[in-house]
């Protein structure tokens, strides 16, 4: 578990301190008393220290950022902390959607507790994107996350059903959530012959969602353009979206997608294109795709 550099008196005692050595450490500056029973080392996380000073612990967006999860831009500003109901401070406290978590024993909430609080502060797409990031980085699945969030309430259960651990980036997660909300039948991380994995697929339309630092080298840039060229030659349509496209020009992106789907250009009408889609379905199945997701792909004339 990542160390915030902030410890309770009980944690210090377990580590070999006694009350006398704690007082000595405070006097010589090797520990700083943040509030009664809470101490910070010289390398303590500044944001977590601010939360503890204000009578709480770090939670919600700030805790998720501390745990190195992808945080979408535009999340609510200000310090995100959780405190007991009987404590007051200058910053408003975040609260979980349901249930009352026990008194905090660490300066930074765990990911499940932080997610439960974040469900109040974030939009649906932001929360789902962070859950995708958590599952992708830890190898957990929806069932694992549901167990960790047990008792968080029906809203969280409903949101969890929309998460995808196969999602490879936050921008991909947000694009998927937005498109599915509009009724598009979006396949996540489909296998495409001669190309490898694409980010999203709607019929024969492949959508690639690049992150802000996606093309880290000339080799990355050239590789993806070779992939796009091969996809077009084989009969796929390819739409490559940048980080800014998805987060700051979504109306323009959606207009382009609707121009394609509105004219039915994404549908596998010919035998050749139908075989492209079926081959993608079969290859995805070999890579461990769930049967339900694969079955959904076989209806080539399904709406959107």
N, C-alpha and C positions, 0 to 999 in steps of 0.2 A: 504494500500500500504506500502511495506517495506520502512523504513526510512534509507537513506544513511548517515544522520547526516550532510549533506551539503545543504546550503540554499542560495537562492538569496536574494538580498536586499529587493525585493518586498515581498518575503515570510516572512522575518523577520519583516517587517513593518506590515504585516497582523497579525503576531503573537503577536504584541503589542510593538515591539521595535520602537524607532525613531532613526534618524541618530546619535544623541548624545549618546544614550545608546549603539548603535552598536560600536561606536568608543571606548567607555569605555570598552566594552566587549573584544575588540581586545587588548586594553592595558593591561587588567588584565588576559588575556590568556583564557578566557572562549569561545572566538571565534578566529579563525585564518583566516586572509584574504588570499584566494587562488589566486585570481586575482580580477580585478575591478568588484565589484558587486556580488562576490561569497564568501561565508564564511563557515568554517567548525567548528563543535563542537568538543570537545575532543575525542568523541567516533566515529568520522566519519570513513566511510569505506576508507581504505588506497588506494585501486585501483581506486575508484571513485574520490578521492582527486587528484590523479596523473593525471587523465584525465582532470579534471577541471583546474589544474595548467598549463596544456599544451594547454589550449585554447579551450577545447572541453567538451564533456560529455561522460560518459561511455556508450558503445553500444556493439552490436554484441555479440561475445562469452562471453565477460566479464560481460555484462549486463544480459545475460541469466543465467550465473552462479550466479550472485547476486540475481536473482529472484528464485534461488534454483531449476533450471531445470537440468536434467541429461545432462552432457556434455561429449561426447565421447573423449577418449584419441586421441592424434594426431592432435588436432585442431591447427591452426596457432598460433605460439608463439607471444609474444609481447603484448603491451597495445592496446586494441581495443577501439578507441574513435571516436566520430563524432564531427566535428567542421564546422563552417560556412566557405564558400569558401574564404572569405576575411581574414581569420585568418590563422596563420602559427604556427608550433610547431616542436619539435624534433621527434615526432612520426608520422608515416603516418596515415592518417585518413581513416576510413571505410566509404563507401557510400552505400545508398540503391540502389537496382537494378533499380528503376525507381521513378521519382517524387522527389520533394524537400520538406522535412519536415520543418515545421516552426522552428524558433529559439527555442532552448531548454529552458524550464523553470524548469527542474529538472536535477539533477546531473547524474541520471541514466535513460537511455531510457526505455520506456515501452517495454513489450515483443514484440508486433507487429512491432515496429520500429526496435528493435534489430534483429528480425528475417529477416526483409527486408535487413538489412545490412549484416547479416550472410549468406544470400544466395550467396553473392559474395565470402566469405572467406572459406566456408565449402564445403565438398563434398556433393553430393546428399544424400547419406545414412546418413551422419552426420546431415544434416539439417532436414531430415524427422524424424529421431529418436528424435531430440529435439522437433519438433512439436508434435510427439506422446506423449512425456513426458508432454508437456504443456496441451494438451487436456485431458490426463489421470488425471492430478492433479487438473484441473479446472472444468472438466465435460463439456467442450466446444466440439462442433462437427466441421466437416469440413466447414459447412456453416458459423458458427460463426467466424472461423479463416479467411475464405475468406473475410468476411465483414470487419474484423479488418485490413486485408492486402489489402483492395480495392485500386487499382491504382498501385500496386507493379509490374504489368506487367505479360505477358504470361508465363514467366519462372516460376514464383511463382505459378500461377494457375496450371501449369502442375505438379509441385512438390506436391502441396496440394492434388491432386487427388490420390497420392500414400500414403498418411498418414492414420493411423489407430488409432482412439482414444481408442480402446479396448486393444491395446498393453500394456503389463504389465511391460516391462523393455526395456532399451536401447539395450541390446544384442538381445532381441527378435525382435525389430524393424529392426536392421541391418541384422539379418539372413533372415527375411522376404523379405526385399528389395532386397537383393542379390539373393535369390532363385527365386523371381518373375521375376527379370531381366533376368534370365536364362530360363524362360518359365515354371517354375513349378507352378502348380495350388495349391497355399498355402491358407489354411483356418486358420483364426486367432481365437484363444481362443475357439476352439470347445468344446462342452459338450460331455463327454465320460462316458457312463454308468458304475457306480461302481468306477470311477476314479475322476470325477469332470471335471474341465477345464484343458485342455492341452494348451500349448503355441501355437503350430503350428501343422497342419496336412496336409500331402500329401497322399491322399488315405488312406491306413490303417497304414501309418507310422506317429507316434506321435513324435514330436521334442520338447523337453523341454530345455529351454535356461536359465541356472542359472546365476545369477549375481555374482559379486566378493564376496559379503557377504550374498549369498542366504541362506546357511545353517547356521543360527545363533545359532542353538542349536542341541543337539543330537536328540530331538523330531522331528525337521524339517527333519533331515537326514533320520531318520527311517520312517517317514510318506511318504516321496517321494519314498523310496525304496519299501514300501508296495504298493504304487500306481503303480509303474513300474511293480511289480510282478503281480498285478491283471490285468493290461493291457495285459501283455504277455499271461497269462492264458486264457483270453477271446478271444485272436486272433489278438491283435494289435502288431505291431512292435514299439519298443520304442528306441529312441536315445536321450540320455541326454548329453547336451553340456555345458561345463563350460565357464566362462567369457573369459579365455585365449584361449580356443578352437576357439571361434568365432572371437576374435579380433586379435589373433596372430598365429593361425594355421588354417586359413580358407581353404587353399588348401587341407589340410588333411581331414577336415570335409567334404568338397565337394566331395572328392574322395570316402569317405564312403557312402554318400548319393547317388552318382551315381552308386556305386556298388549295392545298393539296388534297385534303380529305373531302372537301366539299365537291370536288370534281371526281371523286372516287379513284383518284390516281394511286391511292395506297392499297387498293384492293387487288387481290391475286386473281384476276379474271381469266388470264390465259393459263393453259396447261403448264407452260414453262415457269410462270411466276408461282403457280400453285405448288409446283414441285420445290421451288426455292423455299417457300414457307414450311412445307412438310419436312424438308431436309433439316431446316433449322430446328423444328420441333423434335425430330429424332435425335439430332446431335445434342440438344439441350437435355433430353431424357438420359442420354448416356453420361452426362455430367452431373446427374443427380437432381434434376429438377423435379418438383413435386408433381404427382399425377394430375392433381386438380388444375394446376397451372398449365400443364401440357394439353389437357383435354380442351381447355378454353381456347387454345390456339387453333384447334382443328376446324373450328367453324369459320371458314374464310369469309363468309358473307354476314357475319355478326355485325350489329350496329357499331360503327366507329372502329 
